[in-house]
């Protein structure tokens, strides 16, 4: 049976919860049509995060990997298009690291594109009424760090991988003016993403670009 490894980050920046981890916890063992979901918790620490995911890949031997992280300020689930070879941390990670303009891998390429069918994922979620748009930036913190590092690790394999950002939970955004999404909707969205990944060997050709 094919496996989809979905990973979620621990809380960071003084927060007590991370919606990525809370959602992933509810997905462990979920049966898809033609596969199942396995999970992994990821530390928000430079390089240790990549090691955690690659160890899970070696353990579970998945067909696909979906790494997931929170994106405060976003009002939709956003599959990422590209990871860039730079660490530029606005705040320290959970290990106290705060690199500025440092490459993730000095010998790696400038960027890697997602090898998941991101437009098929987006379309499948939209058909279910779940807000979802393609994103063209994964930031320069640990989310992008993991996205790039895992792509680099998988570069000579047939394992597909990509990163998906999710909004804050309502309880995280309650005292702010930031948008949020219920945990139930996030969990359902990630199930849809996993199934769409299994169902689409190639991505669909639909417009999802932005002018600026």
C-alpha positions as CSV (number, residue, x, y, z in Angstrom):
1,X,0.0,0.0,0.0
2,X,1.3,3.5,-0.9
3,X,2.0,5.8,2.0
4,X,1.7,9.6,2.2
5,X,4.0,10.9,5.0
6,X,2.5,14.2,6.4
7,X,4.7,16.1,8.9
8,X,3.8,18.9,11.3
9,X,5.9,21.4,13.3
10,X,6.0,21.8,17.0
11,X,4.9,25.2,18.5
12,X,7.5,28.0,18.2
13,X,8.0,31.6,18.9
14,X,6.4,31.3,22.4
15,X,3.2,29.8,21.2
16,X,1.5,26.9,23.0
17,X,0.1,25.3,19.9
18,X,0.9,24.8,16.2
19,X,-2.1,24.0,13.9
20,X,0.2,21.9,11.7
21,X,1.0,19.5,14.5
22,X,-2.6,19.4,15.8
23,X,-3.9,18.6,12.4
24,X,-1.2,15.9,11.7
25,X,-2.0,14.2,15.0
26,X,-5.6,13.5,13.7
27,X,-4.3,12.1,10.4
28,X,-2.2,9.2,11.6
29,X,-3.3,6.0,10.0
30,X,-6.1,7.6,8.0
31,X,-7.0,5.3,5.1
32,X,-7.0,6.9,1.7
33,X,-8.3,5.4,-1.6
34,X,-5.2,3.5,-2.5
35,X,-3.0,4.4,0.4
36,X,-2.7,5.5,4.0
37,X,-1.3,8.5,5.9
38,X,1.7,8.2,8.3
39,X,2.9,11.2,10.3
40,X,5.9,12.8,11.9
41,X,6.4,15.6,14.4
42,X,9.1,18.1,13.4
43,X,11.2,20.4,15.6
44,X,11.4,24.1,14.7
45,X,15.2,24.0,14.7
46,X,17.5,24.6,11.8
47,X,18.9,21.3,10.3
48,X,17.3,19.2,13.1
49,X,14.0,19.7,11.3
50,X,15.4,18.3,8.0
51,X,16.9,15.3,9.9
52,X,13.6,14.5,11.5
53,X,11.8,14.4,8.2
54,X,14.5,12.4,6.4
55,X,14.6,9.9,9.3
56,X,10.8,9.5,8.9
57,X,11.2,9.0,5.2
58,X,13.8,6.2,5.8
59,X,11.5,4.6,8.4
60,X,8.2,4.7,6.5
61,X,9.4,4.6,2.9
62,X,6.5,6.7,1.6
63,X,5.5,7.3,-2.0
64,X,4.9,11.0,-1.2
65,X,5.8,13.5,1.5
66,X,3.7,16.5,2.5
67,X,5.4,18.9,4.9
68,X,3.1,21.3,6.7
69,X,3.5,24.5,8.6
70,X,1.5,27.5,9.8
71,X,1.4,30.8,8.1
72,X,0.0,33.6,10.2
73,X,-1.9,36.1,8.1
74,X,-3.0,33.7,5.4
75,X,-6.7,33.1,5.0
76,X,-6.4,29.9,2.9
77,X,-4.5,26.6,2.7
78,X,-1.6,27.3,0.4
79,X,0.4,24.6,-1.4
80,X,3.9,26.1,-2.1
81,X,5.4,26.2,-5.5
82,X,9.1,26.8,-4.8
83,X,11.7,26.5,-2.0
84,X,14.8,28.8,-2.1
85,X,18.3,28.1,-0.8
86,X,18.4,30.8,1.9
87,X,17.9,31.0,5.7
88,X,17.0,34.5,6.8
89,X,15.3,34.1,10.2
90,X,13.3,37.1,11.5
91,X,13.1,35.4,14.9
92,X,15.3,32.7,16.5
93,X,14.2,29.1,16.0
94,X,13.5,26.8,18.9
95,X,17.2,26.0,19.1
96,X,18.2,29.7,19.3
97,X,19.5,29.9,15.8
98,X,19.0,33.1,13.8
99,X,20.9,32.9,10.6
100,X,20.8,35.9,8.3
101,X,21.2,35.5,4.5
102,X,22.9,32.1,4.9
103,X,22.5,29.2,2.3
104,X,20.8,26.1,3.5
105,X,23.2,24.0,1.4
106,X,26.3,25.8,0.1
107,X,26.6,23.3,-2.8
108,X,22.9,23.2,-3.6
109,X,20.9,24.9,-6.4
110,X,19.2,28.2,-5.8
111,X,15.8,26.6,-5.6
112,X,13.7,23.5,-5.9
113,X,10.2,23.3,-7.2
114,X,7.5,21.2,-5.5
115,X,7.1,17.7,-7.0
116,X,3.5,17.4,-5.8
117,X,0.5,18.2,-8.1
118,X,-0.1,21.6,-6.4
119,X,-2.7,22.8,-8.8
120,X,-4.6,19.5,-8.7
121,X,-4.5,19.8,-4.9
122,X,-5.7,23.3,-5.0
123,X,-8.6,22.5,-7.3
124,X,-9.6,19.4,-5.3
125,X,-9.8,21.5,-2.1
126,X,-11.7,24.3,-3.8
127,X,-14.2,21.8,-5.1
128,X,-14.8,20.7,-1.5
129,X,-15.4,24.4,-0.5
130,X,-12.1,24.6,1.3
131,X,-10.2,27.9,0.7
132,X,-7.0,27.1,-1.1
133,X,-4.6,28.9,-3.4
134,X,-1.2,28.3,-4.8
135,X,1.6,30.2,-3.0
136,X,4.8,31.3,-4.6
137,X,6.8,32.0,-1.4
138,X,7.4,29.7,1.5
139,X,9.2,32.4,3.4
140,X,12.8,32.2,4.7
141,X,12.2,30.6,8.1
142,X,12.1,26.9,9.1
143,X,9.2,26.1,6.7
144,X,11.2,27.0,3.6
145,X,14.3,25.4,5.3
146,X,12.5,22.1,5.5
147,X,10.9,22.4,2.1
148,X,14.3,23.0,0.5
149,X,16.2,20.5,2.6
150,X,13.8,17.6,2.0
151,X,13.7,18.3,-1.7
152,X,17.5,18.2,-1.8
153,X,17.5,14.9,0.1
154,X,14.9,13.4,-2.4
155,X,16.5,14.9,-5.5
156,X,17.6,11.5,-7.0
157,X,14.5,9.5,-5.9
158,X,11.0,9.0,-7.2
159,X,9.4,10.2,-4.0
160,X,7.3,13.3,-4.5
161,X,7.4,16.1,-2.0
162,X,6.0,19.5,-1.4
163,X,5.1,22.0,1.4
164,X,1.7,23.2,2.4
165,X,1.1,26.3,4.6
166,X,-2.1,26.5,6.7
167,X,-3.7,29.4,8.5
168,X,-3.8,30.0,12.3
169,X,-6.5,28.4,14.4
170,X,-9.3,30.6,15.7
171,X,-7.9,30.5,19.3
172,X,-4.5,31.7,18.0
173,X,-6.1,34.6,16.1
174,X,-8.8,35.6,18.7
175,X,-6.9,38.5,20.1
176,X,-5.7,39.7,16.7
177,X,-7.1,40.8,13.4
178,X,-5.5,37.9,11.5
179,X,-7.6,35.4,9.6
180,X,-8.0,31.8,10.9
181,X,-9.4,28.4,9.9
182,X,-11.0,25.7,12.0
183,X,-8.9,22.6,12.8
184,X,-11.6,20.5,11.3
185,X,-11.3,22.3,8.0
186,X,-7.5,22.1,8.0
187,X,-7.6,18.3,8.7
188,X,-10.2,17.8,5.9
189,X,-8.0,19.9,3.6
190,X,-4.9,17.8,4.2
191,X,-6.9,14.6,3.6
192,X,-8.0,16.0,0.3
193,X,-4.4,17.1,-0.5
194,X,-3.1,13.6,0.2
195,X,-5.8,11.9,-1.9
196,X,-5.3,14.4,-4.8
197,X,-1.6,13.6,-4.6
198,X,-2.3,9.9,-5.0
199,X,-4.8,10.5,-7.8
200,X,-2.8,12.8,-10.0
201,X,0.5,11.4,-11.5
202,X,0.8,14.7,-13.3
203,X,-0.4,18.1,-12.3
204,X,-3.3,19.7,-14.1
205,X,-2.9,22.7,-16.4
206,X,-4.9,25.5,-14.9
207,X,-3.9,29.1,-14.2
208,X,-2.8,29.9,-10.7
209,X,-0.3,32.7,-11.3
210,X,-0.2,36.2,-9.8
211,X,0.8,39.5,-11.3
212,X,2.6,40.7,-8.1
